[in-house]
């Protein structure tokens, strides 16, 4: 259930990431905890963030270039995203 909720939040842009906090909870920090991005955003988590690097192989199985459209809009991508979220706790409230 939590995984499916996070997938929907990631697709719609309402996940617990910096862009969400920046728009809806501006008193909370919106930077990525990894320290490499001033605002944590979905693509950063899926393809750039060192905090999730060890889990990216799960997404690479669906898209070799980590294309957001391949990950977020295909059955193969969504299956990979579910595994990524389950193992990494991505898009969860910290």
Backbone as CSV, one residue per row, in Angstrom:
resi,resn,N_x,N_y,N_z,CA_x,CA_y,CA_z,C_x,C_y,C_z
1,UNK,0.821,-1.187,0.000,0.000,0.000,0.000,0.868,1.255,0.000
2,UNK,1.874,1.313,0.863,2.734,2.485,0.929,3.510,2.679,-0.373
3,UNK,3.927,1.590,-0.963,4.663,1.677,-2.223,3.787,2.274,-3.309
4,UNK,2.551,1.789,-3.405,1.647,2.312,-4.430,1.341,3.793,-4.202
5,UNK,1.193,4.163,-2.965,0.951,5.572,-2.635,2.134,6.429,-3.083
6,UNK,3.333,5.976,-2.821,4.530,6.742,-3.210,4.694,6.800,-4.723
7,UNK,4.329,5.733,-5.415,4.387,5.759,-6.880,3.450,6.841,-7.408
8,UNK,2.232,6.871,-6.915,1.263,7.884,-7.356,1.766,9.280,-7.009
9,UNK,2.320,9.447,-5.827,2.856,10.747,-5.435,4.023,11.152,-6.328
10,UNK,4.866,10.220,-6.685,5.999,10.528,-7.566,5.503,10.924,-8.956
11,UNK,4.513,10.225,-9.468,3.973,10.523,-10.792,3.322,11.909,-10.811
12,UNK,2.550,12.221,-9.784,1.800,13.481,-9.761,2.603,14.682,-9.259
13,UNK,3.800,14.434,-8.732,4.607,15.530,-8.215,4.262,15.924,-6.792
14,UNK,3.534,15.075,-6.092,3.156,15.361,-4.713,3.853,14.435,-3.725
15,UNK,5.046,14.016,-4.064,5.849,13.178,-3.166,6.541,14.062,-2.131
16,UNK,7.002,13.457,-1.073,7.701,14.200,-0.021,9.141,14.468,-0.459
17,UNK,9.282,15.423,-1.365,10.591,15.860,-1.854,10.642,17.372,-1.800
18,UNK,11.803,17.927,-2.044,12.012,19.364,-1.914,11.072,20.222,-2.726
19,UNK,10.742,19.810,-3.948,9.835,20.629,-4.764,8.465,20.730,-4.108
20,UNK,8.007,19.655,-3.494,6.734,19.667,-2.773,6.824,20.604,-1.572
21,UNK,7.881,20.445,-0.782,8.047,21.305,0.392,8.165,22.775,-0.010
22,UNK,8.879,23.037,-1.079,9.069,24.406,-1.550,7.715,25.066,-1.870
23,UNK,6.815,24.313,-2.485,5.504,24.857,-2.875,4.489,24.879,-1.741
24,UNK,4.421,23.790,-0.966,3.332,23.638,-0.016,3.726,23.795,1.452
25,UNK,4.988,23.595,1.761,5.471,23.709,3.149,6.775,24.512,3.154
26,UNK,6.696,25.790,2.790,7.918,26.582,2.604,8.762,26.778,3.860
27,UNK,8.223,26.497,5.029,9.013,26.630,6.256,9.944,25.441,6.474
28,UNK,9.747,24.366,5.707,10.600,23.185,5.828,11.693,23.232,4.771
29,UNK,12.830,22.609,5.041,13.931,22.625,4.069,13.531,21.911,2.776
30,UNK,13.965,22.466,1.643,13.655,21.857,0.351,14.895,21.312,-0.346
31,UNK,16.055,21.505,0.254,17.290,20.992,-0.348,17.382,19.484,-0.121
32,UNK,18.170,18.837,-0.960,18.351,17.396,-0.821,19.336,17.125,0.317
33,UNK,19.047,16.136,1.146,19.967,15.791,2.241,21.361,15.376,1.765
34,UNK,21.505,15.031,0.483,22.825,14.629,-0.018,23.764,15.825,-0.132
35,UNK,23.205,17.042,-0.184,24.018,18.248,-0.259,24.424,18.663,-1.658
36,UNK,23.962,17.954,-2.689,24.362,18.294,-4.053,23.293,19.040,-4.840
37,UNK,22.115,19.242,-4.244,21.029,19.911,-4.953,20.317,20.874,-4.007
38,UNK,20.195,22.123,-4.437,19.531,23.130,-3.600,18.067,22.792,-3.360
39,UNK,17.424,22.217,-4.373,16.050,21.744,-4.227,16.021,20.290,-4.661
40,UNK,15.542,19.445,-3.785,15.426,18.024,-4.106,14.226,17.842,-5.035
41,UNK,14.453,17.239,-6.185,13.366,17.023,-7.141,13.376,15.581,-7.626
42,UNK,12.287,15.177,-8.242,12.075,13.788,-8.635,13.207,13.234,-9.491
43,UNK,13.592,13.943,-10.536,14.643,13.456,-11.424,15.972,13.309,-10.678
44,UNK,16.240,14.215,-9.754,17.460,14.114,-8.940,17.478,12.777,-8.192
45,UNK,16.367,12.429,-7.573,16.277,11.174,-6.817,16.433,9.969,-7.748
46,UNK,15.773,10.017,-8.892,15.780,8.872,-9.800,17.108,8.671,-10.523
47,UNK,17.869,9.740,-10.718,19.041,9.556,-11.572,20.354,10.167,-11.083
48,UNK,20.325,11.078,-10.113,21.543,11.795,-9.754,21.963,11.685,-8.296
49,UNK,21.028,11.479,-7.415,21.306,11.595,-5.981,22.209,10.465,-5.480
50,UNK,23.332,10.832,-4.845,24.231,9.813,-4.307,23.587,8.955,-3.209
51,UNK,22.554,9.476,-2.554,21.895,8.707,-1.497,21.138,7.497,-2.046
52,UNK,20.779,7.539,-3.324,20.015,6.455,-3.936,20.808,5.706,-4.996
53,UNK,22.063,6.045,-5.143,22.910,5.469,-6.186,22.959,3.936,-6.136
54,UNK,23.034,3.377,-4.955,23.140,1.922,-4.844,21.861,1.200,-5.286
55,UNK,20.764,1.933,-5.426,19.494,1.328,-5.825,19.141,1.603,-7.294
56,UNK,19.902,2.438,-7.955,19.595,2.825,-9.333,19.626,1.656,-10.313
57,UNK,20.356,0.602,-9.989,20.385,-0.556,-10.891,18.980,-1.113,-11.111
58,UNK,18.105,-0.939,-10.132,16.725,-1.407,-10.279,15.997,-0.619,-11.360
59,UNK,16.263,0.671,-11.443,15.636,1.515,-12.464,16.279,1.302,-13.828
60,UNK,17.579,1.035,-13.828,18.288,0.802,-15.098,17.744,-0.418,-15.828
61,UNK,17.142,-1.344,-15.111,16.534,-2.513,-15.742,15.357,-2.105,-16.638
62,UNK,14.747,-0.960,-16.333,13.607,-0.478,-17.112,14.006,0.574,-18.133
63,UNK,15.070,1.304,-17.852,15.485,2.390,-18.745,16.982,2.645,-18.571
64,UNK,17.764,2.326,-19.584,19.219,2.476,-19.500,19.654,3.931,-19.324
65,UNK,18.837,4.881,-19.779,19.188,6.289,-19.607,18.387,6.946,-18.475
66,UNK,17.705,6.116,-17.685,16.892,6.583,-16.555,15.876,7.641,-16.991
67,UNK,15.261,7.407,-18.119,14.249,8.311,-18.657,13.022,8.340,-17.745
68,UNK,12.649,9.525,-17.261,11.463,9.609,-16.398,10.202,9.078,-17.073
69,UNK,10.038,9.336,-18.364,8.825,8.845,-19.029,8.814,7.321,-19.095
70,UNK,9.959,6.696,-19.304,10.024,5.227,-19.319,9.785,4.654,-17.928
71,UNK,10.272,5.330,-16.916,10.122,4.833,-15.544,8.713,5.079,-15.013
72,UNK,8.140,6.230,-15.314,6.859,6.623,-14.727,5.641,6.296,-15.584
73,UNK,5.853,5.850,-16.836,4.705,5.664,-17.728,4.634,4.305,-18.414
74,UNK,5.479,3.378,-17.996,5.420,2.047,-18.594,5.290,1.002,-17.487
75,UNK,4.730,-0.137,-17.840,4.575,-1.211,-16.848,5.939,-1.635,-16.309
76,UNK,6.893,-1.808,-17.219,8.242,-2.205,-16.811,8.864,-1.153,-15.886
77,UNK,8.672,0.116,-16.230,9.214,1.195,-15.417,8.573,1.279,-14.049
78,UNK,7.257,1.128,-13.986,6.554,1.203,-12.707,6.905,0.017,-11.803
79,UNK,7.123,-1.138,-12.406,7.558,-2.296,-11.636,8.944,-2.042,-11.041
80,UNK,9.829,-1.483,-11.853,11.176,-1.143,-11.377,11.106,-0.056,-10.296
81,UNK,10.235,0.919,-10.498,10.079,1.996,-9.522,9.585,1.444,-8.185
82,UNK,8.665,0.504,-8.223,8.176,-0.110,-6.982,9.319,-0.789,-6.222
83,UNK,10.158,-1.509,-6.929,11.309,-2.155,-6.287,12.276,-1.113,-5.733
84,UNK,12.501,-0.048,-6.511,13.385,1.047,-6.088,12.865,1.686,-4.798
85,UNK,11.585,1.967,-4.761,10.981,2.592,-3.580,11.046,1.649,-2.379
86,UNK,10.732,0.376,-2.607,10.760,-0.597,-1.502,12.140,-0.732,-0.871
87,UNK,13.171,-0.744,-1.693,14.520,-0.965,-1.160,15.201,0.303,-0.672
88,UNK,14.823,1.445,-1.230,15.533,2.691,-0.902,14.761,3.633,0.022
89,UNK,13.470,3.400,0.168,12.591,4.301,0.934,12.486,5.681,0.263
90,UNK,12.710,5.719,-1.048,12.616,6.976,-1.798,11.189,7.521,-1.735
91,UNK,11.093,8.831,-1.778,9.833,9.565,-1.793,9.052,9.420,-0.489
92,UNK,9.723,8.970,0.542,9.075,8.848,1.851,9.332,10.086,2.688
93,UNK,8.493,10.268,3.639,8.656,11.398,4.555,9.785,11.075,5.506
94,UNK,10.770,11.990,5.584,11.910,11.687,6.451,11.651,12.052,7.895
